[in-house]
Amino acid sequence: MATTSGVVDVKVGDGEMAIFTDAPEGSGNRPAVIVIQEIFGVNDHMKDVASRFAAEGYFAAAPDMFHRAGRNVTVPFEDTQTAFGLRGALSNDDILADLNATVDCLKNTPGVDADNIGIVGFCFGGMVSYLAAASVPGIKAAAIFYGGGMLPRPDAPADAPRLLDQTVDGLNVPLIGFWGNDDGGIPPAVVDQIEATLNAKGKNSVHHRYDGAGHGFFCEVRGSYNEAAAKDAWPKTLDFFRSNLK
């Protein structure tokens, strides 16, 4: 399916945030998928993911969550220190402001079905996707790829905040998760806790785990790419959105 890409600037607080868009050509309203970046910014890989959703018939929107540090800030994959610094500068209030601005933008964009907006996120973006599902009006379905920060890392202090526990009661939309069993930051024991918490609260969620896959397994331009896991997760993601975004 032919698509058209672009950039929309929206106001967030005292600044502006760029939203990179890709949409199917032609008339008629389309469901939308918000694509949330890894901690490396809205780089070419994240734009490619948005384009893949557009080719499947969705209006894809990738907001620049690092806009407070400059326009379209991206970080090389090997520079994790800078990446974590940019992520650490963002409060949950900042993230929610960006998410609400993105949803408002989509609801006022011609060609978008405002009643059918989903979200998908990777790494840092996986946590953002979960937070949107639990806290942002207008989100109808959420996909999480190795969402770091939903629960503390195994090496975190005992009193580290537990985002999942603090927000799970607000989650009222379907959720799908994808996790690597070799992810050192989000090991299977943490995923067990995530699943157990969601199940105990009666939430609509399903989770897929992949042996031999680590953090970042979906990104084909990173050394952590796992082809088998990525190729299994992508059609499952599409089926999930087809089922929940009409």
N, C-alpha and C positions, 0 to 999 in steps of 0.2 A: 504494500500500500504506500502510495506517495505521501510524503509528509513535508511540512514547512516549519522551519525553526525560527525563533526570534528571541527577543529579550524585552521584558516589561519591568519598569521601575515602579516600586510602590513605596509609600511612606511608612516608616516604622519609627515611632518616637520622634526624635529630632533629626533622623537621617533617612536615607533611602536604601532599599534592598533591591537588587536585581533578581528577577526570576527568569531563568532560561526555560523557554517553552519549545515544544515540538508537538505538532498536531496533524492529524490526517487532513489531506486536502478534500474539498467538497463541502456541501451544505449539510445542515442538520446538527442537532445537539449530540455531543459525545460525553460519556462518563469521563471523569478526570482521575489521574493518578499523580499524586505529589511524590516526587523522588527526592529523598533526603540523603545527602552526601556522607561519605566517610569523613574521618578527621582531616583528610587531605584537601578538602574543598570541592567545589563544583568543577572538577577537572574534565579532561576529554572522556575519561571512562564514564563518569556520571552522566555526561551529556549523551554518550552513546546508549546508556541504559534508558534514559528518557526517550531517545529516538526509537528504541526497540518497543517501548510501550506504545508510542505513537503509531508505529507500523502495525500494531495489533488493534488499532482503532480507538485508542484513548488520547485525550488531551493531556499531555504530560507537562508537568511544571516542576522545575528544580530550583528552589530558592537558595540564594547565596547566604548561608547561615553565618559566614565570617565577615559580613559587610561592615561591621563595626571596626574592623582592622584595615579596611580598604576595599576597593572594588575588585571583585573577582579574585580574591586571594587564594592561591593554590600552593601546595607544599609538596616537594618531591617525596616519594614513598619512603625513602631512606631517612628523611629528616623528621623522625618521630618526636624529637624534643620540641621543635617549633609547632608541630601539629597539636601535641597535647597542650602546649601553652595557649594556642588559639582556642581550643575547646574549653580549657580551664577558665578562660576569661568570660565564658558565657554562663549566666545564671539561668535557672529554669524559667524565670520571668522573661528573660530575653528570648529564650526559645519559644515560649508560648506567644509572645508578641509577634515573632516572625511567622509562626504557624497560623495565627488568627489573620494576619495580614494576607497570607497566601490564600487561605480559604475565602476571604472576602474578595480578593482579586478574581479568583476563579468564578465565584458566584456572579460576578459582574462582567464576565468575559463572554462575548457572543460565541456560540458554538459549544459551550460547556453546559452539560446537564447538571444544574446546581444541586440537584437532589441525590446525585451519585458521585461522590468524591471519595476516593480511597487514598491510602498512603503506603509507601514502602520505604524502608531505610536500611542502611548498611553500616555496621560498626557503630560509631557514635550515632549515626542516623537510625539505627535500629532502636536505640533507646528513645530517640525523638519520635519515631513512628509510634512506639508504645505510648509515650506521653500524650501525643495527639489523640490517640484512640481513647484515652482515659479522661482527657481534659478539654478537648477542643470541639465545640459544637460544629456539626456539619460533616464530620468524618464518618463514613459508613463501613469501612473495613480497613484493616491494617495488616501489613506483612512486615516481619522482622527478620533481618539477616544478622545473626550473631550480635545481638544488641547489647553492647557493653554499657554498664551503668544501671541496669534495671535492679540488680543486686550487687553488693560490693564484691570486688575481686577477692580471691582466697587470701591474699596477703594484705588486705585492707585492715585498718584498725577496727577493734571490736565495736566501737561506737559510730562507725561509718553510716551515713544515711542509707536507708533502704527504700528507694524510690517506689518499687513495686508495692511494698506493704502500705506506703503512704497514699497511694493513688488508685489501687486496684478496685475499690468500690465504685469508682467512676467509669470503669470499663464496661460498656454496654453494646459493643459492636464485635463482630467476628474478628478473630486474630489468627494468623498463621506464623509459625516460627521455624527458622532453619538454623541449625547449629552444627559445628564441627566437633567431633569427639576428641580431636587433638588440639583444641583451642586452650592454650595455657591460661588465658585471662578469664575465660568462661568455660571451665571444665564441666564434664557431665554432672558432677554433684551440684553445681550451681543451676544448671538447666533443670535438674530434678526439683530443686526448690521452686523455680519459676513455675514449672508445670503443676506442682503440688499446690501452690498458692492459688493459681488460677482455677484449678479443679475444685479446691475447697470452697471457693467463692461462687462456683457454678457458672464460670465464664465459658463462652463459646470459643475454644481455642484448640488448635491441633499443632503438633510439633514434629519436625523431621530432623533426624540426627544422622551424621555421616561419619563412618569410620575412615580414618586416614586423612580427614580434612581438618584444617586448622582455621584460625581467624583469617578473614579475607578470602575465603575459598572461591567466592563468586567472581572476583576481579581477575580477568584474564591477563592483565598487564602487570600483575604482582607475582612475586616468587611463590606466594602462598596459594596461587590458583590451583584448584582441584577440578579437573575437567569433568570427571564422573559426577561429582556432587553438584557442580554448577548446572550441568545438563539435566540432572534430575530435578533440581529446584525450580528452574525457569518454567517449565510447563505446569508444575504444581502451582506456582504463583499466578500464572495466567488463568488456570482453572478456578482458583480461589476468587479472583476478581470478577471473572465471568459469572460466578455463582452469586456474588454479593453486590455487584454494581450492575444495575439493569440498563 
